[in-house]
Amino acid sequence: MIKRALWQGMFAGTVGGVVMTVGEKIEQAITQRPDSHVPARVLQRLTGMREYQDRQPVLVNWAMHFGQAAMLGVLRSVMAHVGLRGPVASAKFTVVRITNDQILENATGVGAPPSTWPRKELTVDVLHKAVYAFATGAIADALAARSGPGPGQRHAAVSPGRHPHSGPLPRKDAYGQ
């Protein structure tokens, strides 16, 4: 499962990053919001690269933007492989995506906590991260479904509905192919 989750997640995350970027470009055309260079600044600080005062190198920005999208896609793929699929899983993953950004941005001093942002900026950021999370989730879910239900789904199928005290699956039934 791990090998499949790795390549499928990197693929799903990269496509999710492309979908998010297209959405950002459409939004920027409408709102006239400038490009964000936060990803470049974070990568420069994480790696010790030279920092620039004004515009950041586009390739550095893209490396962080799409690299982060691909790597986080692996986590969403793992979620799908274990049976955490669908819109609820993608909503949970939206929080993970925002949290990842905030940890990196705040740890490097590039960003500030979202509670200090103007509401409009916060809304736009959450919207774009949700687009990424749901696009990545749709692809990860579809790819994982080719391997059949995950252990969590198999466990839920034993006794459909909400039941207290339902024990774990037998070990031999918990792991997929």
Stockholm file with secondary structure:
# STOCKHOLM 1.0

chainA/1-177         MIKRALWQGMFAGTVGGVVMTVGEKIEQAITQRPDSHVPARVLQRLTGMREYQDRQPVLVNWAMHFGQAAMLGVLRSVMAHVGLRGPVASAKFTVVRITNDQILENATGVGAPPSTWPRKELTVDVLHKAVYAFATGAIADALAARSGPGPGQRHAAVSPGRHPHSGPLPRKDAYGQ
#=GR chainA/1-177 SS CHHHHHHHHHHHHHHHHHHHHHHHHHHHHHHCCCCCCHHHHHHHHHHTCCCCSSSCCHHHHHHHHHHHHHHHHHHHHHHHHHTCCSHHHHHHHHHHHHHHHHHHHHHHTSCCCGGGSCHHHHHHHHHHHHHHHHHHHHHHHHHHHTTCCCHHHHHHHHSCSCCTTCCCCCHHHHSCC
#=GC SS_cons         CHHHHHHHHHHHHHHHHHHHHHHHHHHHHHHCCCCCCHHHHHHHHHHTCCCCSSSCCHHHHHHHHHHHHHHHHHHHHHHHHHTCCSHHHHHHHHHHHHHHHHHHHHHHTSCCCGGGSCHHHHHHHHHHHHHHHHHHHHHHHHHHHTTCCCHHHHHHHHSCSCCTTCCCCCHHHHSCC
//
